[in-house]
Amino acid sequence: MKSLERSWYSPRAPAWLLPAEWLFRVLAMLRRTAYRLRLLRSHSVGVPVIVVGNINVGGTGKSPLVALLVKLLQQAGYRPGIVLRGYGGEAQRWPQQVRADSDPRMVGDEPVMLARRCGCPVAAGPDRVVAAQQLLKYARCDVVISDDGLQHYRLKRDIEMVVVDGGRRFGNGHCLPAGPLREPPSRLKQVDFIIANGLAREGEFAMRLEAGGLRGVARDDLIRSFEEFAGQRVHGVAGIGNPQRFFQLLSSRGLDVTEHAFPDHHRFTSRDLAFDDELPIVMTEKDAVKCRPFASQRMWYVPVEAHLPEVFALRLLHMLKRLTDQDKI
């Protein structure tokens, strides 16, 4: 799989995969057309829905953006809630209401991370419509944010945001399996916001991710600055879509990183982190929620906050006001 992913971000797609890509594109186009012509039904949940997603496979920085949206909406007087898939969760029944102390093995790592970070209602389930309905049943939310829901067309959306990796962009530009795209780049012409994690192009909002320091995995109240770790050798651990971005962040802040990349949503055990030394172990916030049950004092995580230009917030709140004003008519 790693060799295939490397080919996605090389100049040319493997020729033998092009027929499969053509089939994927046709099926994706037919599915989207069926929803547009109402042959398949999109369901409204009665409040504005903001979808945050991407057209690439893998991580682009959606979770920090979702956390920022929650903060912006709360400051503007809204009561946002989050729905997401709950990838990797083993719960027998879905959807699940997620709290900060929920078991990530049952509901998935990202829902628990967002519940801890945002302090707002969170519901996880493969069916975003049912998850949103259950969220609104048990919580007083007036806006729903659907994380990684761009291709989940059953949930009717009012605002679409796509996050783009400003460095890797769209790789070789091909759709699965020949390239990393779930939908062709032309899909971006139909969304309301394009957020570039890193270098932005014309028509995109540049998102800056800021890491303020390190927190203890075992004790969240333990906070250290990067300066205290500068020049020190550490084990960098990342089970995310693009682990190199995390390792580069640590290196840019002066840490001497031994890299340990794991698959996205990897289910960590103590054996995974049983390194034969006493060096600090530094991981992502998403990985930290899975390592807390066996965390030691040498384990740290890096919380990351997203920052966007003020004009982004102004445009978003203007769009939401128009939506809520229309509902009152």
C-alpha positions, -999 to 999 in steps of 0.1 A, spaced: 0 0 0 29 24 8 43 19 -27 9 27 -42 7 59 -21 41 69 -32 30 66 -68 0 89 -61 24 117 -53 48 111 -82 44 127 -116 27 98 -134 0 74 -124 5 37 -129 -9 29 -164 -24 -4 -153 -47 14 -128 -61 39 -153 -90 16 -164 -100 12 -127 -98 49 -122 -121 55 -152 -147 31 -136 -143 49 -102 -149 83 -119 -180 71 -137 -195 56 -106 -188 87 -85 -203 109 -112 -234 88 -115 -239 88 -77 -236 126 -74 -259 131 -104 -285 108 -88 -285 131 -57 -287 162 -79 -316 149 -99 -332 136 -66 -332 100 -77 -314 95 -44 -326 116 -15 -307 140 7 -321 145 42 -324 179 60 -321 178 98 -338 211 104 -307 232 113 -279 246 91 -253 219 83 -216 228 76 -197 200 59 -159 199 63 -142 174 40 -116 169 14 -113 153 -21 -80 136 -11 -75 103 7 -56 109 40 -52 137 64 -53 174 53 -60 191 86 -98 188 89 -99 183 127 -81 215 137 -105 234 113 -135 218 129 -123 228 163 -118 264 150 -153 264 136 -168 254 169 -149 282 186 -160 308 161 -196 297 162 -197 296 200 -182 331 202 -210 343 178 -237 329 200 -244 296 182 -247 262 198 -227 239 174 -225 201 175 -203 177 156 -211 145 137 -185 122 122 -181 87 112 -163 72 142 -138 53 120 -123 23 137 -149 22 165 -161 -12 176 -195 -1 191 -223 -26 182 -249 1 179 -246 34 161 -248 64 164 -230 70 197 -231 101 218 -194 109 225 -180 125 256 -145 135 266 -141 103 286 -156 79 260 -135 49 250 -118 56 216 -119 18 209 -157 19 209 -163 53 191 -131 61 173 -102 83 181 -112 116 163 -146 118 180 -130 116 215 -103 141 205 -129 166 193 -151 160 224 -121 168 246 -109 197 226 -142 214 218 -165 208 248 -195 206 226 -220 178 218 -205 151 195 -222 121 178 -204 94 158 -219 70 133 -215 57 98 -248 73 88 -244 110 92 -281 117 89 -290 94 118 -261 107 138 -272 143 133 -308 135 142 -297 118 174 -274 147 182 -303 172 179 -325 149 199 -302 149 229 -285 183 226 -297 219 220 -277 225 189 -286 250 162 -257 242 138 -243 209 128 -207 204 116 -201 172 97 -165 162 98 -152 144 68 -187 143 53 -181 158 18 -190 126 0 -219 116 24 -246 132 2 -275 117 22 -270 145 47 -282 177 31 -257 205 35 -259 242 35 -222 251 35 -193 231 21 -157 235 30 -128 215 15 -94 214 31 -64 211 7 -29 201 16 -10 233 5 22 213 -1 11 180 -16 -20 194 -33 -37 167 -54 -7 145 -61 -7 132 -97 -43 145 -102 -59 111 -107 -88 95 -88 -86 63 -69 -70 38 -73 -46 55 -97 -43 86 -76 -53 100 -42 -85 117 -52 -120 107 -41 -135 132 -65 -119 151 -94 -105 186 -88 -134 201 -107 -155 194 -76 -139 224 -59 -158 247 -82 -190 238 -64 -179 243 -27 -183 275 -7 -148 275 9 -114 261 -1 -90 260 29 -54 255 21 -34 240 49 -2 259 41 4 277 9 -28 290 -6 -36 298 -42 -60 323 -56 -95 319 -42 -83 299 -12 -81 308 24 -47 301 40 -49 281 72 -20 282 96 -16 255 122 1 266 154 16 243 180 20 261 213 39 235 232 36 200 246 12 184 272 15 153 292 -4 123 279 -8 109 314 -14 144 330 -30 170 308 -21 197 332 16 192 326 27 217 300 62 222 285 75 245 259 94 234 228 124 253 240 127 228 269 131 200 244 152 218 219 182 198 207 170 167 226 165 134 209 128 122 210 107 95 196 81 110 173 50 89 170 22 96 144 -7 74 134 -23 100 110 -29 104 73 3 124 67 28 116 95 56 135 78 39 168 84 40 161 122 76 150 121 86 181 102 67 202 127 88 187 156 121 191 137 112 228 129 109 234 166 144 221 173 137 185 183 159 157 171 133 132 160 135 95 156 104 89 134 78 62 140 50 63 115 19 41 120 -11 37 98 -39 62 101 -62 54 131 -37 29 144 -49 12 176 -19 17 199 -8 -7 226 20 -3 251 41 -27 230 41 -2 202 59 24 224 82 1 243 114 17 230 147 5 246 156 38 261 142 66 283 139 92 257 107 113 256 79 101 233 61 129 214 28 121 196 -2 138 180 -33 148 199 -53 122 181 -29 94 191 -28 106 227 -65 97 233 -57 61 225 -25 60 246 -39 75 279 -48 41 294 -11 30 295 6 64 293 39 70 312 54 103 323 77 104 293 48 106 268 38 140 255 14 152 228 13 184 207 -21 201 205 -25 221 173 -47 252 167 -59 264 134 -58 301 124 -76 317 94 -79 353 82 -107 373 98 -124 376 65 -131 339 66 -151 342 98 -170 372 85 -180 354 54 -190 323 72 -211 341 98 -228 362 70 -238 330 52 -252 315 84 -272 346 92 -287 345 57 -297 309 63 -312 315 97 -330 346 84 -345 325 55 -358 300 80 -377 327 99 -396 339 68 
